[in-house]
Amino acid sequence: MATATTTTETTSSEIEASKISIEVEFSGGLEMLFSDQRRHMLSIPALNKDGKPATIADLIGYLCEHTMRDTRKELFVLEDHLRPGILVLINDADWELEGEEAYEIQAGDNILFVSTLHGG
């Protein structure tokens, strides 16, 4: 008698369907790059294109591709990294204490980007 075996494989559509809900905020003038909206409630992919947990680096790419409406991306990123002069707080803690771009995003996280660059 043959027995049926089941395998559980994660398909790319399942990976895409898995989302994390987070709150992203912008201040110090950055909100102008994001439709003049300070607060954004987002559902981002839980895993990046390599199948690893989403990080702040992945979030930055996601924001540039899906949320930023302004064409001046260079005001937010330089060479695929966050532009110097932008502070990041993850749940009210400096991102330097959390691993910077390598921080793995958790559901419910609040991520604040603050520009310290001001014209004069």
Jmol script that loads the backbone (N, CA, C; Angstrom):
load data "model"
ATOM      1  N   MET A   1       0.838  -1.169   0.000  1.00  0.00           N
ATOM      2  CA  MET A   1       0.000   0.000   0.000  1.00  0.00           C
ATOM      3  C   MET A   1       0.890   1.242   0.000  1.00  0.00           C
ATOM      4  N   ALA A   2       0.635   2.164  -0.895  1.00  0.00           N
ATOM      5  CA  ALA A   2       1.445   3.375  -1.014  1.00  0.00           C
ATOM      6  C   ALA A   2       0.935   4.430  -0.037  1.00  0.00           C
ATOM      7  N   THR A   3       1.849   5.151   0.559  1.00  0.00           N
ATOM      8  CA  THR A   3       1.450   6.239   1.446  1.00  0.00           C
ATOM      9  C   THR A   3       1.748   7.561   0.766  1.00  0.00           C
ATOM     10  N   ALA A   4       0.878   8.472   0.973  1.00  0.00           N
ATOM     11  CA  ALA A   4       1.056   9.798   0.373  1.00  0.00           C
ATOM     12  C   ALA A   4       1.957  10.634   1.273  1.00  0.00           C
ATOM     13  N   THR A   5       2.848  11.321   0.655  1.00  0.00           N
ATOM     14  CA  THR A   5       3.698  12.223   1.424  1.00  0.00           C
ATOM     15  C   THR A   5       3.395  13.644   0.983  1.00  0.00           C
ATOM     16  N   THR A   6       3.444  14.515   1.925  1.00  0.00           N
ATOM     17  CA  THR A   6       3.220  15.916   1.596  1.00  0.00           C
ATOM     18  C   THR A   6       4.491  16.684   1.895  1.00  0.00           C
ATOM     19  N   THR A   7       4.753  17.593   1.036  1.00  0.00           N
ATOM     20  CA  THR A   7       5.910  18.457   1.261  1.00  0.00           C
ATOM     21  C   THR A   7       5.405  19.879   1.384  1.00  0.00           C
ATOM     22  N   THR A   8       6.087  20.602   2.194  1.00  0.00           N
ATOM     23  CA  THR A   8       5.725  22.012   2.328  1.00  0.00           C
ATOM     24  C   THR A   8       6.865  22.838   1.771  1.00  0.00           C
ATOM     25  N   GLU A   9       6.620  23.386   0.647  1.00  0.00           N
ATOM     26  CA  GLU A   9       7.600  24.273   0.027  1.00  0.00           C
ATOM     27  C   GLU A   9       7.002  25.656  -0.028  1.00  0.00           C
ATOM     28  N   THR A  10       7.835  26.623   0.199  1.00  0.00           N
ATOM     29  CA  THR A  10       7.380  28.004   0.127  1.00  0.00           C
ATOM     30  C   THR A  10       7.505  28.470  -1.308  1.00  0.00           C
ATOM     31  N   THR A  11       6.393  28.836  -1.889  1.00  0.00           N
ATOM     32  CA  THR A  11       6.419  29.323  -3.266  1.00  0.00           C
ATOM     33  C   THR A  11       6.660  30.817  -3.271  1.00  0.00           C
ATOM     34  N   SER A  12       7.067  31.327  -4.425  1.00  0.00           N
ATOM     35  CA  SER A  12       7.338  32.761  -4.517  1.00  0.00           C
ATOM     36  C   SER A  12       6.075  33.572  -4.265  1.00  0.00           C
ATOM     37  N   SER A  13       4.911  33.039  -4.627  1.00  0.00           N
ATOM     38  CA  SER A  13       3.674  33.777  -4.368  1.00  0.00           C
ATOM     39  C   SER A  13       3.367  33.829  -2.873  1.00  0.00           C
ATOM     40  N   GLU A  14       3.740  32.766  -2.130  1.00  0.00           N
ATOM     41  CA  GLU A  14       3.554  32.794  -0.682  1.00  0.00           C
ATOM     42  C   GLU A  14       4.495  33.798  -0.034  1.00  0.00           C
ATOM     43  N   ILE A  15       5.729  33.859  -0.537  1.00  0.00           N
ATOM     44  CA  ILE A  15       6.682  34.827  -0.013  1.00  0.00           C
ATOM     45  C   ILE A  15       6.162  36.238  -0.246  1.00  0.00           C
ATOM     46  N   GLU A  16       5.657  36.491  -1.443  1.00  0.00           N
ATOM     47  CA  GLU A  16       5.134  37.810  -1.756  1.00  0.00           C
ATOM     48  C   GLU A  16       3.904  38.141  -0.907  1.00  0.00           C
ATOM     49  N   ALA A  17       3.125  37.119  -0.561  1.00  0.00           N
ATOM     50  CA  ALA A  17       1.897  37.352   0.187  1.00  0.00           C
ATOM     51  C   ALA A  17       2.172  37.667   1.653  1.00  0.00           C
ATOM     52  N   SER A  18       3.318  37.251   2.162  1.00  0.00           N
ATOM     53  CA  SER A  18       3.648  37.489   3.564  1.00  0.00           C
ATOM     54  C   SER A  18       4.098  38.936   3.734  1.00  0.00           C
ATOM     55  N   LYS A  19       3.347  39.677   4.549  1.00  0.00           N
ATOM     56  CA  LYS A  19       3.602  41.109   4.715  1.00  0.00           C
ATOM     57  C   LYS A  19       3.812  41.452   6.183  1.00  0.00           C
ATOM     58  N   ILE A  20       4.490  42.577   6.406  1.00  0.00           N
ATOM     59  CA  ILE A  20       4.690  43.131   7.738  1.00  0.00           C
ATOM     60  C   ILE A  20       4.067  44.517   7.734  1.00  0.00           C
ATOM     61  N   SER A  21       3.244  44.809   8.729  1.00  0.00           N
ATOM     62  CA  SER A  21       2.648  46.144   8.863  1.00  0.00           C
ATOM     63  C   SER A  21       3.542  46.992   9.759  1.00  0.00           C
ATOM     64  N   ILE A  22       3.933  48.164   9.234  1.00  0.00           N
ATOM     65  CA  ILE A  22       4.798  49.076   9.979  1.00  0.00           C
ATOM     66  C   ILE A  22       4.308  50.502   9.774  1.00  0.00           C
ATOM     67  N   GLU A  23       4.816  51.395  10.603  1.00  0.00           N
ATOM     68  CA  GLU A  23       4.539  52.817  10.457  1.00  0.00           C
ATOM     69  C   GLU A  23       5.865  53.502  10.141  1.00  0.00           C
ATOM     70  N   VAL A  24       5.865  54.294   9.064  1.00  0.00           N
ATOM     71  CA  VAL A  24       7.057  55.033   8.661  1.00  0.00           C
ATOM     72  C   VAL A  24       6.718  56.508   8.702  1.00  0.00           C
ATOM     73  N   GLU A  25       7.604  57.302   9.316  1.00  0.00           N
ATOM     74  CA  GLU A  25       7.380  58.746   9.412  1.00  0.00           C
ATOM     75  C   GLU A  25       8.587  59.491   8.853  1.00  0.00           C
ATOM     76  N   PHE A  26       8.298  60.687   8.338  1.00  0.00           N
ATOM     77  CA  PHE A  26       9.333  61.551   7.778  1.00  0.00           C
ATOM     78  C   PHE A  26       9.188  62.935   8.379  1.00  0.00           C
ATOM     79  N   SER A  27      10.334  63.574   8.684  1.00  0.00           N
ATOM     80  CA  SER A  27      10.288  64.959   9.142  1.00  0.00           C
ATOM     81  C   SER A  27      11.569  65.672   8.721  1.00  0.00           C
ATOM     82  N   GLY A  28      11.653  66.953   9.068  1.00  0.00           N
ATOM     83  CA  GLY A  28      12.810  67.748   8.697  1.00  0.00           C
ATOM     84  C   GLY A  28      12.845  68.093   7.221  1.00  0.00           C
ATOM     85  N   GLY A  29      11.688  68.001   6.557  1.00  0.00           N
ATOM     86  CA  GLY A  29      11.607  68.301   5.135  1.00  0.00           C
ATOM     87  C   GLY A  29      11.511  67.078   4.247  1.00  0.00           C
ATOM     88  N   LEU A  30      11.806  65.898   4.779  1.00  0.00           N
ATOM     89  CA  LEU A  30      11.727  64.681   3.963  1.00  0.00           C
ATOM     90  C   LEU A  30      10.308  64.373   3.512  1.00  0.00           C
ATOM     91  N   GLU A  31       9.326  64.826   4.294  1.00  0.00           N
ATOM     92  CA  GLU A  31       7.931  64.530   3.935  1.00  0.00           C
ATOM     93  C   GLU A  31       7.580  65.068   2.551  1.00  0.00           C
ATOM     94  N   MET A  32       8.278  66.123   2.096  1.00  0.00           N
ATOM     95  CA  MET A  32       7.987  66.675   0.762  1.00  0.00           C
ATOM     96  C   MET A  32       8.313  65.669  -0.342  1.00  0.00           C
ATOM     97  N   LEU A  33       9.212  64.728  -0.077  1.00  0.00           N
ATOM     98  CA  LEU A  33       9.543  63.702  -1.063  1.00  0.00           C
ATOM     99  C   LEU A  33       8.489  62.592  -1.110  1.00  0.00           C
ATOM    100  N   PHE A  34       7.664  62.551  -0.069  1.00  0.00           N
ATOM    101  CA  PHE A  34       6.683  61.480   0.075  1.00  0.00           C
ATOM    102  C   PHE A  34       5.272  62.060   0.113  1.00  0.00           C
ATOM    103  N   SER A  35       4.925  62.776  -0.930  1.00  0.00           N
ATOM    104  CA  SER A  35       3.583  63.346  -1.126  1.00  0.00           C
ATOM    105  C   SER A  35       3.170  64.294  -0.010  1.00  0.00           C
ATOM    106  N   ASP A  36       4.128  64.975   0.597  1.00  0.00           N
ATOM    107  CA  ASP A  36       3.863  65.897   1.703  1.00  0.00           C
ATOM    108  C   ASP A  36       3.079  65.228   2.823  1.00  0.00           C
ATOM    109  N   GLN A  37       3.320  63.939   2.989  1.00  0.00           N
ATOM    110  CA  GLN A  37       2.636  63.173   4.037  1.00  0.00           C
ATOM    111  C   GLN A  37       3.682  62.720   5.048  1.00  0.00           C
ATOM    112  N   ARG A  38       3.499  63.108   6.279  1.00  0.00           N
ATOM    113  CA  ARG A  38       4.466  62.797   7.334  1.00  0.00           C
ATOM    114  C   ARG A  38       4.417  61.329   7.747  1.00  0.00           C
ATOM    115  N   ARG A  39       3.236  60.765   7.879  1.00  0.00           N
ATOM    116  CA  ARG A  39       3.070  59.403   8.399  1.00  0.00           C
ATOM    117  C   ARG A  39       2.505  58.484   7.316  1.00  0.00           C
ATOM    118  N   HIS A  40       3.102  57.313   7.202  1.00  0.00           N
ATOM    119  CA  HIS A  40       2.653  56.308   6.235  1.00  0.00           C
ATOM    120  C   HIS A  40       2.507  54.971   6.964  1.00  0.00           C
ATOM    121  N   MET A  41       1.340  54.372   6.860  1.00  0.00           N
ATOM    122  CA  MET A  41       1.117  53.024   7.371  1.00  0.00           C
ATOM    123  C   MET A  41       1.339  52.093   6.179  1.00  0.00           C
ATOM    124  N   LEU A  42       2.335  51.228   6.269  1.00  0.00           N
ATOM    125  CA  LEU A  42       2.720  50.390   5.138  1.00  0.00           C
ATOM    126  C   LEU A  42       2.640  48.909   5.479  1.00  0.00           C
ATOM    127  N   SER A  43       2.378  48.119   4.460  1.00  0.00           N
ATOM    128  CA  SER A  43       2.524  46.668   4.532  1.00  0.00           C
ATOM    129  C   SER A  43       3.605  46.319   3.531  1.00  0.00           C
ATOM    130  N   ILE A  44       4.747  45.909   4.052  1.00  0.00           N
ATOM    131  CA  ILE A  44       5.888  45.607   3.186  1.00  0.00           C
ATOM    132  C   ILE A  44       6.125  44.104   3.175  1.00  0.00           C
ATOM    133  N   PRO A  45       6.806  43.595   2.149  1.00  0.00           N
ATOM    134  CA  PRO A  45       7.111  42.163   2.131  1.00  0.00           C
ATOM    135  C   PRO A  45       7.939  41.766   3.350  1.00  0.00           C
ATOM    136  N   ALA A  46       7.578  40.656   3.985  1.00  0.00           N
ATOM    137  CA  ALA A  46       8.286  40.174   5.172  1.00  0.00           C
ATOM    138  C   ALA A  46       9.678  39.667   4.817  1.00  0.00           C
ATOM    139  N   LEU A  47       9.834  39.196   3.595  1.00  0.00           N
ATOM    140  CA  LEU A  47      11.117  38.664   3.144  1.00  0.00           C
ATOM    141  C   LEU A  47      11.607  39.458   1.942  1.00  0.00           C
ATOM    142  N   ASN A  48      12.933  39.612   1.839  1.00  0.00           N
ATOM    143  CA  ASN A  48      13.494  40.320   0.681  1.00  0.00           C
ATOM    144  C   ASN A  48      13.615  39.361  -0.498  1.00  0.00           C
ATOM    145  N   LYS A  49      14.174  39.842  -1.596  1.00  0.00           N
ATOM    146  CA  LYS A  49      14.249  39.030  -2.815  1.00  0.00           C
ATOM    147  C   LYS A  49      15.124  37.793  -2.650  1.00  0.00           C
ATOM    148  N   ASP A  50      15.974  37.772  -1.616  1.00  0.00           N
ATOM    149  CA  ASP A  50      16.820  36.616  -1.334  1.00  0.00           C
ATOM    150  C   ASP A  50      16.153  35.640  -0.366  1.00  0.00           C
ATOM    151  N   GLY A  51      14.906  35.953   0.055  1.00  0.00           N
ATOM    152  CA  GLY A  51      14.193  35.083   0.977  1.00  0.00           C
ATOM    153  C   GLY A  51      14.585  35.279   2.427  1.00  0.00           C
ATOM    154  N   LYS A  52      15.319  36.347   2.721  1.00  0.00           N
ATOM    155  CA  LYS A  52      15.736  36.649   4.091  1.00  0.00           C
ATOM    156  C   LYS A  52      14.802  37.697   4.686  1.00  0.00           C
ATOM    157  N   PRO A  53      14.736  37.794   6.027  1.00  0.00           N
ATOM    158  CA  PRO A  53      13.858  38.799   6.643  1.00  0.00           C
ATOM    159  C   PRO A  53      14.184  40.213   6.149  1.00  0.00           C
ATOM    160  N   ALA A  54      13.139  40.996   5.936  1.00  0.00           N
ATOM    161  CA  ALA A  54      13.296  42.369   5.443  1.00  0.00           C
ATOM    162  C   ALA A  54      14.060  43.210   6.456  1.00  0.00           C
ATOM    163  N   THR A  55      14.961  44.037   5.933  1.00  0.00           N
ATOM    164  CA  THR A  55      15.784  44.909   6.767  1.00  0.00           C
ATOM    165  C   THR A  55      15.474  46.369   6.449  1.00  0.00           C
ATOM    166  N   ILE A  56      16.101  47.258   7.196  1.00  0.00           N
ATOM    167  CA  ILE A  56      15.959  48.687   6.908  1.00  0.00           C
ATOM    168  C   ILE A  56      16.470  48.978   5.496  1.00  0.00           C
ATOM    169  N   ALA A  57      17.534  48.322   5.068  1.00  0.00           N
ATOM    170  CA  ALA A  57      18.042  48.517   3.704  1.00  0.00           C
ATOM    171  C   ALA A  57      16.959  48.167   2.685  1.00  0.00           C
ATOM    172  N   ASP A  58      16.236  47.066   2.934  1.00  0.00           N
ATOM    173  CA  ASP A  58      15.142  46.682   2.037  1.00  0.00           C
ATOM    174  C   ASP A  58      14.023  47.719   2.088  1.00  0.00           C
ATOM    175  N   LEU A  59      13.743  48.237   3.277  1.00  0.00           N
ATOM    176  CA  LEU A  59      12.706  49.260   3.423  1.00  0.00           C
ATOM    177  C   LEU A  59      13.069  50.512   2.628  1.00  0.00           C
ATOM    178  N   ILE A  60      14.321  50.927   2.680  1.00  0.00           N
ATOM    179  CA  ILE A  60      14.750  52.112   1.943  1.00  0.00           C
ATOM    180  C   ILE A  60      14.499  51.918   0.455  1.00  0.00           C
ATOM    181  N   GLY A  61      14.846  50.756  -0.065  1.00  0.00           N
ATOM    182  CA  GLY A  61      14.569  50.450  -1.475  1.00  0.00           C
ATOM    183  C   GLY A  61      13.082  50.438  -1.771  1.00  0.00           C
ATOM    184  N   TYR A  62      12.309  49.847  -0.868  1.00  0.00           N
ATOM    185  CA  TYR A  62      10.854  49.794  -1.033  1.00  0.00           C
ATOM    186  C   TYR A  62      10.268  51.204  -1.063  1.00  0.00           C
ATOM    187  N   LEU A  63      10.727  52.056  -0.145  1.00  0.00           N
ATOM    188  CA  LEU A  63      10.221  53.432  -0.089  1.00  0.00           C
ATOM    189  C   LEU A  63      10.506  54.170  -1.398  1.00  0.00           C
ATOM    190  N   CYS A  64      11.703  53.984  -1.930  1.00  0.00           N
ATOM    191  CA  CYS A  64      12.062  54.656  -3.186  1.00  0.00           C
ATOM    192  C   CYS A  64      11.222  54.157  -4.360  1.00  0.00           C
ATOM    193  N   GLU A  65      10.941  52.864  -4.384  1.00  0.00           N
ATOM    194  CA  GLU A  65      10.198  52.280  -5.500  1.00  0.00           C
ATOM    195  C   GLU A  65       8.688  52.457  -5.396  1.00  0.00           C
ATOM    196  N   HIS A  66       8.146  52.406  -4.178  1.00  0.00           N
ATOM    197  CA  HIS A  66       6.691  52.340  -4.028  1.00  0.00           C
ATOM    198  C   HIS A  66       6.032  53.526  -3.332  1.00  0.00           C
ATOM    199  N   THR A  67       6.772  54.271  -2.541  1.00  0.00           N
ATOM    200  CA  THR A  67       6.154  55.316  -1.734  1.00  0.00           C
ATOM    201  C   THR A  67       6.560  56.721  -2.169  1.00  0.00           C
ATOM    202  N   MET A  68       7.819  56.889  -2.555  1.00  0.00           N
ATOM    203  CA  MET A  68       8.312  58.211  -2.953  1.00  0.00           C
ATOM    204  C   MET A  68       7.704  58.617  -4.292  1.00  0.00           C
ATOM    205  N   ARG A  69       7.076  59.803  -4.301  1.00  0.00           N
ATOM    206  CA  ARG A  69       6.471  60.317  -5.527  1.00  0.00           C
ATOM    207  C   ARG A  69       7.364  61.363  -6.191  1.00  0.00           C
ATOM    208  N   ASP A  70       8.269  61.951  -5.420  1.00  0.00           N
ATOM    209  CA  ASP A  70       9.194  62.958  -5.944  1.00  0.00           C
ATOM    210  C   ASP A  70      10.285  62.258  -6.751  1.00  0.00           C
ATOM    211  N   THR A  71      10.720  62.876  -7.824  1.00  0.00           N
ATOM    212  CA  THR A  71      11.748  62.263  -8.669  1.00  0.00           C
ATOM    213  C   THR A  71      13.159  62.490  -8.133  1.00  0.00           C
ATOM    214  N   ARG A  72      13.312  63.313  -7.116  1.00  0.00           N
ATOM    215  CA  ARG A  72      14.645  63.641  -6.592  1.00  0.00           C
ATOM    216  C   ARG A  72      15.074  62.637  -5.521  1.00  0.00           C
ATOM    217  N   LYS A  73      15.231  61.387  -5.919  1.00  0.00           N
ATOM    218  CA  LYS A  73      15.598  60.319  -4.993  1.00  0.00           C
ATOM    219  C   LYS A  73      16.954  60.578  -4.333  1.00  0.00           C
ATOM    220  N   GLU A  74      17.812  61.352  -5.014  1.00  0.00           N
ATOM    221  CA  GLU A  74      19.141  61.644  -4.465  1.00  0.00           C
ATOM    222  C   GLU A  74      19.074  62.460  -3.172  1.00  0.00           C
ATOM    223  N   LEU A  75      17.911  63.027  -2.868  1.00  0.00           N
ATOM    224  CA  LEU A  75      17.744  63.736  -1.595  1.00  0.00           C
ATOM    225  C   LEU A  75      17.503  62.768  -0.440  1.00  0.00           C
ATOM    226  N   PHE A  76      17.253  61.495  -0.767  1.00  0.00           N
ATOM    227  CA  PHE A  76      16.984  60.472   0.243  1.00  0.00           C
ATOM    228  C   PHE A  76      18.057  59.382   0.250  1.00  0.00           C
ATOM    229  N   VAL A  77      18.516  58.985  -0.933  1.00  0.00           N
ATOM    230  CA  VAL A  77      19.527  57.932  -1.038  1.00  0.00           C
ATOM    231  C   VAL A  77      20.694  58.388  -1.917  1.00  0.00           C
ATOM    232  N   LEU A  78      21.858  57.862  -1.607  1.00  0.00           N
ATOM    233  CA  LEU A  78      23.064  58.054  -2.406  1.00  0.00           C
ATOM    234  C   LEU A  78      23.714  56.691  -2.562  1.00  0.00           C
ATOM    235  N   GLU A  79      23.902  56.263  -3.804  1.00  0.00           N
ATOM    236  CA  GLU A  79      24.530  54.962  -4.076  1.00  0.00           C
ATOM    237  C   GLU A  79      23.846  53.828  -3.315  1.00  0.00           C
ATOM    238  N   ASP A  80      22.523  53.810  -3.364  1.00  0.00           N
ATOM    239  CA  ASP A  80      21.693  52.756  -2.756  1.00  0.00           C
ATOM    240  C   ASP A  80      21.764  52.691  -1.229  1.00  0.00           C
ATOM    241  N   HIS A  81      22.280  53.740  -0.595  1.00  0.00           N
ATOM    242  CA  HIS A  81      22.304  53.824   0.863  1.00  0.00           C
ATOM    243  C   HIS A  81      21.659  55.131   1.285  1.00  0.00           C
ATOM    244  N   LEU A  82      21.175  55.154   2.493  1.00  0.00           N
ATOM    245  CA  LEU A  82      20.562  56.367   3.011  1.00  0.00           C
ATOM    246  C   LEU A  82      21.567  57.510   2.984  1.00  0.00           C
ATOM    247  N   ARG A  83      21.107  58.656   2.532  1.00  0.00           N
ATOM    248  CA  ARG A  83      21.974  59.825   2.408  1.00  0.00           C
ATOM    249  C   ARG A  83      22.500  60.259   3.781  1.00  0.00           C
ATOM    250  N   PRO A  84      23.790  60.621   3.853  1.00  0.00           N
ATOM    251  CA  PRO A  84      24.312  61.164   5.112  1.00  0.00           C
ATOM    252  C   PRO A  84      23.503  62.406   5.513  1.00  0.00           C
ATOM    253  N   GLY A  85      23.326  62.579   6.803  1.00  0.00           N
ATOM    254  CA  GLY A  85      22.549  63.713   7.287  1.00  0.00           C
ATOM    255  C   GLY A  85      21.104  63.373   7.569  1.00  0.00           C
ATOM    256  N   ILE A  86      20.730  62.106   7.378  1.00  0.00           N
ATOM    257  CA  ILE A  86      19.371  61.664   7.709  1.00  0.00           C
ATOM    258  C   ILE A  86      19.474  60.733   8.921  1.00  0.00           C
ATOM    259  N   LEU A  87      18.818  61.146   9.995  1.00  0.00           N
ATOM    260  CA  LEU A  87      18.782  60.329  11.205  1.00  0.00           C
ATOM    261  C   LEU A  87      17.633  59.337  11.105  1.00  0.00           C
ATOM    262  N   VAL A  88      17.830  58.172  11.673  1.00  0.00           N
ATOM    263  CA  VAL A  88      16.779  57.152  11.666  1.00  0.00           C
ATOM    264  C   VAL A  88      16.561  56.683  13.095  1.00  0.00           C
ATOM    265  N   LEU A  89      15.294  56.700  13.496  1.00  0.00           N
ATOM    266  CA  LEU A  89      14.911  56.146  14.789  1.00  0.00           C
ATOM    267  C   LEU A  89      14.023  54.926  14.546  1.00  0.00           C
ATOM    268  N   ILE A  90      14.362  53.843  15.201  1.00  0.00           N
ATOM    269  CA  ILE A  90      13.569  52.615  15.131  1.00  0.00           C
ATOM    270  C   ILE A  90      12.937  52.434  16.495  1.00  0.00           C
ATOM    271  N   ASN A  91      11.620  52.586  16.555  1.00  0.00           N
ATOM    272  CA  ASN A  91      10.895  52.499  17.833  1.00  0.00           C
ATOM    273  C   ASN A  91      11.532  53.432  18.871  1.00  0.00           C
ATOM    274  N   ASP A  92      11.806  54.660  18.448  1.00  0.00           N
ATOM    275  CA  ASP A  92      12.368  55.725  19.281  1.00  0.00           C
ATOM    276  C   ASP A  92      13.818  55.509  19.709  1.00  0.00           C
ATOM    277  N   ALA A  93      14.507  54.532  19.123  1.00  0.00           N
ATOM    278  CA  ALA A  93      15.926  54.299  19.421  1.00  0.00           C
ATOM    279  C   ALA A  93      16.752  54.585  18.174  1.00  0.00           C
ATOM    280  N   ASP A  94      17.918  55.186  18.369  1.00  0.00           N
ATOM    281  CA  ASP A  94      18.825  55.476  17.257  1.00  0.00           C
ATOM    282  C   ASP A  94      19.147  54.174  16.528  1.00  0.00           C
ATOM    283  N   TRP A  95      19.062  54.205  15.197  1.00  0.00           N
ATOM    284  CA  TRP A  95      19.287  52.984  14.437  1.00  0.00           C
ATOM    285  C   TRP A  95      20.702  52.452  14.596  1.00  0.00           C
ATOM    286  N   GLU A  96      21.654  53.288  15.010  1.00  0.00           N
ATOM    287  CA  GLU A  96      23.022  52.824  15.250  1.00  0.00           C
ATOM    288  C   GLU A  96      23.053  51.801  16.385  1.00  0.00           C
ATOM    289  N   LEU A  97      22.107  51.902  17.315  1.00  0.00           N
ATOM    290  CA  LEU A  97      22.014  50.933  18.406  1.00  0.00           C
ATOM    291  C   LEU A  97      21.321  49.641  17.974  1.00  0.00           C
ATOM    292  N   GLU A  98      20.653  49.691  16.817  1.00  0.00           N
ATOM    293  CA  GLU A  98      19.852  48.552  16.348  1.00  0.00           C
ATOM    294  C   GLU A  98      20.477  47.814  15.167  1.00  0.00           C
ATOM    295  N   GLY A  99      21.650  48.284  14.696  1.00  0.00           N
ATOM    296  CA  GLY A  99      22.301  47.601  13.577  1.00  0.00           C
ATOM    297  C   GLY A  99      22.186  48.330  12.251  1.00  0.00           C
ATOM    298  N   GLU A 100      21.698  49.561  12.284  1.00  0.00           N
ATOM    299  CA  GLU A 100      21.539  50.407  11.091  1.00  0.00           C
ATOM    300  C   GLU A 100      20.771  49.672  10.000  1.00  0.00           C
ATOM    301  N   GLU A 101      21.295  49.649   8.768  1.00  0.00           N
ATOM    302  CA  GLU A 101      20.564  49.072   7.636  1.00  0.00           C
ATOM    303  C   GLU A 101      20.325  47.570   7.768  1.00  0.00           C
ATOM    304  N   ALA A 102      21.064  46.892   8.643  1.00  0.00           N
ATOM    305  CA  ALA A 102      20.921  45.443   8.810  1.00  0.00           C
ATOM    306  C   ALA A 102      19.783  45.063   9.767  1.00  0.00           C
ATOM    307  N   TYR A 103      19.186  46.049  10.451  1.00  0.00           N
ATOM    308  CA  TYR A 103      18.101  45.756  11.387  1.00  0.00           C
ATOM    309  C   TYR A 103      16.966  45.034  10.677  1.00  0.00           C
ATOM    310  N   GLU A 104      16.522  43.911  11.245  1.00  0.00           N
ATOM    311  CA  GLU A 104      15.410  43.143  10.678  1.00  0.00           C
ATOM    312  C   GLU A 104      14.092  43.722  11.180  1.00  0.00           C
ATOM    313  N   ILE A 105      13.286  44.172  10.251  1.00  0.00           N
ATOM    314  CA  ILE A 105      12.030  44.842  10.567  1.00  0.00           C
ATOM    315  C   ILE A 105      11.032  43.862  11.184  1.00  0.00           C
ATOM    316  N   GLN A 106      10.356  44.329  12.225  1.00  0.00           N
ATOM    317  CA  GLN A 106       9.351  43.541  12.932  1.00  0.00           C
ATOM    318  C   GLN A 106       7.973  44.181  12.722  1.00  0.00           C
ATOM    319  N   ALA A 107       6.941  43.377  12.742  1.00  0.00           N
ATOM    320  CA  ALA A 107       5.581  43.900  12.639  1.00  0.00           C
ATOM    321  C   ALA A 107       5.346  44.909  13.756  1.00  0.00           C
ATOM    322  N   GLY A 108       4.735  46.028  13.403  1.00  0.00           N
ATOM    323  CA  GLY A 108       4.424  47.062  14.373  1.00  0.00           C
ATOM    324  C   GLY A 108       5.530  48.076  14.606  1.00  0.00           C
ATOM    325  N   ASP A 109       6.684  47.892  13.959  1.00  0.00           N
ATOM    326  CA  ASP A 109       7.780  48.852  14.125  1.00  0.00           C
ATOM    327  C   ASP A 109       7.359  50.241  13.674  1.00  0.00           C
ATOM    328  N   ASN A 110       7.922  51.241  14.346  1.00  0.00           N
ATOM    329  CA  ASN A 110       7.774  52.637  13.941  1.00  0.00           C
ATOM    330  C   ASN A 110       9.163  53.108  13.538  1.00  0.00           C
ATOM    331  N   ILE A 111       9.298  53.537  12.298  1.00  0.00           N
ATOM    332  CA  ILE A 111      10.593  53.958  11.766  1.00  0.00           C
ATOM    333  C   ILE A 111      10.472  55.409  11.324  1.00  0.00           C
ATOM    334  N   LEU A 112      11.288  56.258  11.935  1.00  0.00           N
ATOM    335  CA  LEU A 112      11.254  57.699  11.679  1.00  0.00           C
ATOM    336  C   LEU A 112      12.538  58.124  10.984  1.00  0.00           C
ATOM    337  N   PHE A 113      12.382  58.809   9.852  1.00  0.00           N
ATOM    338  CA  PHE A 113      13.512  59.386   9.114  1.00  0.00           C
ATOM    339  C   PHE A 113      13.465  60.890   9.303  1.00  0.00           C
ATOM    340  N   VAL A 114      14.569  61.479   9.795  1.00  0.00           N
ATOM    341  CA  VAL A 114      14.633  62.911  10.064  1.00  0.00           C
ATOM    342  C   VAL A 114      15.819  63.502   9.307  1.00  0.00           C
ATOM    343  N   SER A 115      15.543  64.468   8.446  1.00  0.00           N
ATOM    344  CA  SER A 115      16.620  65.154   7.745  1.00  0.00           C
ATOM    345  C   SER A 115      17.219  66.233   8.635  1.00  0.00           C
ATOM    346  N   THR A 116      18.547  66.244   8.703  1.00  0.00           N
ATOM    347  CA  THR A 116      19.230  67.314   9.424  1.00  0.00           C
ATOM    348  C   THR A 116      19.827  68.315   8.441  1.00  0.00           C
ATOM    349  N   LEU A 117      19.538  68.116   7.152  1.00  0.00           N
ATOM    350  CA  LEU A 117      20.066  68.979   6.099  1.00  0.00           C
ATOM    351  C   LEU A 117      19.031  70.050   5.787  1.00  0.00           C
ATOM    352  N   HIS A 118      19.402  71.290   6.012  1.00  0.00           N
ATOM    353  CA  HIS A 118      18.481  72.390   5.771  1.00  0.00           C
ATOM    354  C   HIS A 118      19.156  73.434   4.905  1.00  0.00           C
ATOM    355  N   GLY A 119      18.417  73.961   3.966  1.00  0.00           N
ATOM    356  CA  GLY A 119      18.947  75.048   3.134  1.00  0.00           C
ATOM    357  C   GLY A 119      18.947  76.348   3.906  1.00  0.00           C
ATOM    358  N   GLY A 120      19.654  77.320   3.377  1.00  0.00           N
ATOM    359  CA  GLY A 120      19.678  78.586   4.095  1.00  0.00           C
ATOM    360  C   GLY A 120      19.966  79.739   3.180  1.00  0.00           C
TER     361      GLY A 120
END
end "model"
wireframe off; spacefill off
backbone 0.3
color backbone group
